[in-house]
């Protein structure tokens, strides 16, 4: 090859280098040519996760070929209709914007079954239902012609045991201890303590106190202790030593064990006061309007007080002596916590509230009655019983919310439904094809 040919070849490769190198650099820096706009633009990324996994991802109705979890890169900045779809499941659809040099996260996507199959776990005529705090056990009451039986279902082992049987007709499950080891039961006018790991063993509270206690509640740190009222006097009951101790001389309307203390609502000289019992004696926290009845609520360390007459919910933070009320929420019929998040409702509105940030989101406003709401364990969705339908609402508030109509809830059965620990299944009392019983419904 002569010198002239070598120079031409060298010039050719140099030109290619000068043209291609900047393009490669721009590509590496995330640039892409936008043909409609006729200019280079920095690109963005979608990072997508779903449960269950291996769902297909569509952008603007075009299948990407990616399956969740996935990262879709080099997207020009604009709005995309994102659809996450899997055979046998309802699709998740939302319009989301991609920004230049930014990753848009889509992480809390749950896909729900299109067709729900009911599996009968135990047949019978059941009329009460209570899940343990650790979400591993469910107690329910069976009514027969001759007696009442309390059954216990272990969601981990999927075993049933007959925990208790009686000929009395009025049996009601009241509450689990926070350790999930004991259950408080009302039998006619008597209260019993059942051990979840020991069938047919129980303790009668009247044998400890000698009198009938009203509204007994578990100590939050030790399930060998209970508190209860007798003629508006507050007592602490020791199940092991079979002793009773009066907590305060105040006229007590209601109370809530809280850590090592007990918080109570006292009436004095026609006024209401929120007080706490401490080792040094009672201490007044603040006064309250003469209203009510007031109802305490406790989830983990989240303490609340609901004025049922005025529908005002007080969120309490007693550790802050200067400001023990961290929020006051109006128009509340009922509510439910999930860790630090709160869902509350009245007949026609449903809200999600996050006390740490102060954010509040309207999830539903409807002409139909909202009977109950409860959290999906992933805290990204809320189940809502609206009239006779169980629906599930997505909390993700970018663009529209995905909501799904799941199933029909029989009249007056709204309190007899819950999820398993992961939220894959609903557990409920129902009647299907003429058969009554305890059912499992796979939703994910």
DAQUIMO-V903074 format. One record per backbone hydrogen bond with DSSP energy under -0.5 kcal/mol. NH is the residue of the N-H (numbers start at 1). CO is the residue of the C=O. E is the energy in kcal/mol with one decimal. If there is no record, write none. Layout:
BEGIN
NH CO E
NH CO E
END
This chain:
BEGIN
6 2 -2.2
7 3 -2.4
8 4 -2.1
9 5 -2.7
10 6 -2.8
11 7 -2.6
12 8 -2.3
13 9 -2.3
14 10 -2.2
15 11 -2.3
16 12 -2.2
17 13 -2.6
18 14 -2.7
19 15 -1.9
20 16 -3.5
21 17 -2.4
22 18 -0.5
23 19 -1.0
24 20 -2.8
25 21 -2.6
26 22 -2.9
27 23 -2.6
28 24 -2.7
29 25 -2.0
30 27 -1.5
31 26 -3.1
32 41 -2.3
34 39 -3.5
35 33 -0.9
38 34 -1.6
39 34 -1.5
41 32 -2.7
43 30 -3.2
44 75 -2.8
45 102 -2.3
46 72 -2.4
47 104 -2.5
48 46 -0.5
48 70 -2.9
49 106 -2.8
51 109 -2.2
54 68 -2.8
56 85 -3.0
57 66 -1.3
58 83 -2.9
59 62 -2.5
60 81 -2.6
62 59 -1.5
63 61 -0.5
64 57 -2.7
68 55 -2.1
69 48 -0.7
70 48 -2.5
72 46 -2.9
73 71 -0.7
75 44 -2.4
77 42 -0.5
78 98 -0.6
80 96 -3.0
82 80 -0.8
82 94 -3.0
83 58 -2.4
83 81 -0.5
84 92 -2.8
85 56 -2.4
85 83 -0.5
89 86 -2.3
90 112 -3.1
92 84 -2.3
93 91 -0.5
94 82 -2.1
96 80 -2.6
96 94 -0.6
98 78 -2.6
99 97 -0.5
101 43 -2.8
102 99 -1.3
104 45 -3.4
104 102 -0.6
105 103 -0.6
106 47 -3.1
109 49 -0.7
110 108 -0.6
111 51 -2.8
113 443 -2.7
114 88 -2.5
116 114 -0.5
117 115 -0.5
119 440 -2.8
120 118 -0.5
121 119 -0.6
121 438 -2.8
122 438 -1.5
124 436 -1.9
126 124 -1.0
127 141 -2.2
128 141 -0.6
130 139 -2.4
132 137 -2.9
135 132 -2.0
138 153 -1.9
139 130 -3.0
140 151 -1.9
141 128 -1.0
142 149 -3.4
143 125 -3.3
144 142 -0.5
144 147 -2.4
148 166 -2.9
149 142 -2.3
150 164 -2.9
151 140 -3.0
151 149 -0.6
152 161 -2.4
153 138 -2.8
154 152 -0.5
154 159 -2.7
155 136 -3.1
155 153 -0.7
158 154 -2.1
159 154 -0.7
161 152 -2.1
163 150 -2.3
163 161 -0.9
164 150 -1.4
166 148 -2.4
171 169 -0.9
172 186 -2.7
174 184 -2.7
175 184 -1.2
177 182 -2.6
180 177 -2.1
183 194 -2.4
184 175 -3.5
185 183 -0.5
185 192 -2.9
186 172 -3.1
187 185 -0.5
187 190 -3.3
188 170 -2.7
188 186 -0.5
190 187 -2.4
192 185 -3.4
193 203 -2.2
194 183 -2.8
194 192 -0.5
195 198 -0.5
195 201 -1.1
196 181 -3.0
196 194 -0.5
198 195 -1.4
200 163 -3.5
201 198 -1.1
203 193 -1.7
205 191 -2.4
205 203 -0.5
207 204 -0.8
208 204 -0.6
208 205 -1.1
209 205 -2.5
210 206 -2.3
213 211 -0.5
214 229 -3.4
217 227 -2.5
219 225 -2.0
225 222 -1.7
226 237 -1.9
227 217 -3.0
228 235 -2.1
229 214 -2.5
230 233 -2.1
233 230 -1.1
235 228 -2.8
236 245 -3.2
237 226 -3.9
238 243 -2.8
239 224 -2.9
239 237 -0.7
242 238 -1.2
243 238 -1.1
245 236 -2.6
247 234 -3.0
248 234 -0.8
251 267 -0.5
252 232 -2.8
252 250 -0.9
253 265 -3.4
254 265 -0.9
256 263 -3.2
258 261 -2.5
261 258 -2.1
262 277 -0.7
263 256 -2.8
264 275 -2.8
265 254 -3.1
266 264 -0.6
266 273 -3.1
267 251 -2.4
268 271 -2.6
271 268 -1.9
272 288 -0.8
273 266 -2.7
274 286 -3.0
275 264 -3.2
275 273 -0.6
276 283 -2.3
277 262 -2.3
278 276 -0.6
278 281 -1.4
281 278 -2.1
283 276 -2.2
285 274 -3.4
286 274 -1.1
288 272 -2.1
291 289 -1.2
295 306 -2.3
297 304 -2.2
299 302 -2.0
302 299 -3.2
303 301 -0.9
303 316 -0.7
304 297 -2.6
305 314 -2.3
306 295 -3.0
307 305 -0.5
307 312 -3.2
308 293 -2.0
308 306 -1.0
311 307 -1.5
312 307 -1.4
313 329 -3.4
314 305 -3.2
314 312 -0.5
315 313 -0.6
315 327 -2.7
316 303 -2.6
316 314 -0.6
317 324 -4.0
320 317 -1.7
321 319 -1.0
326 315 -2.1
326 324 -0.7
327 315 -1.2
329 313 -2.9
331 311 -0.8
332 311 -1.9
333 331 -0.5
333 345 -3.0
334 345 -1.8
336 343 -2.6
338 341 -2.6
341 338 -2.6
342 353 -2.9
343 336 -2.6
344 351 -2.3
345 334 -2.3
346 349 -1.9
350 364 -2.4
351 344 -2.9
352 361 -2.6
353 342 -3.6
354 359 -2.7
355 340 -0.6
355 353 -0.6
357 354 -0.9
358 354 -2.6
359 354 -0.8
361 352 -2.8
363 350 -2.9
363 361 -0.6
364 350 -1.5
366 348 -2.3
370 347 -3.0
371 369 -0.8
371 385 -2.6
372 385 -1.0
374 383 -2.1
376 381 -2.3
379 376 -2.5
382 393 -2.4
383 374 -3.1
384 391 -3.0
385 372 -3.0
386 384 -0.8
386 389 -2.7
387 369 -2.7
387 385 -0.6
389 386 -2.3
390 407 -3.2
391 384 -3.2
391 389 -0.6
392 404 -2.3
393 382 -3.0
394 402 -1.5
395 380 -2.6
396 380 -0.5
399 397 -0.6
403 401 -0.6
404 392 -2.1
406 390 -2.7
406 404 -0.7
407 390 -1.1
409 388 -2.9
410 408 -0.5
413 410 -2.0
416 413 -1.7
418 427 -2.3
420 425 -2.0
426 441 -3.0
427 418 -2.9
428 439 -2.3
429 416 -2.1
430 437 -2.1
432 435 -2.3
435 432 -1.8
436 434 -0.5
437 430 -2.1
438 122 -3.1
439 428 -3.2
439 437 -0.6
440 119 -2.6
441 426 -2.8
442 117 -1.0
443 424 -2.5
443 441 -0.5
444 424 -1.6
END
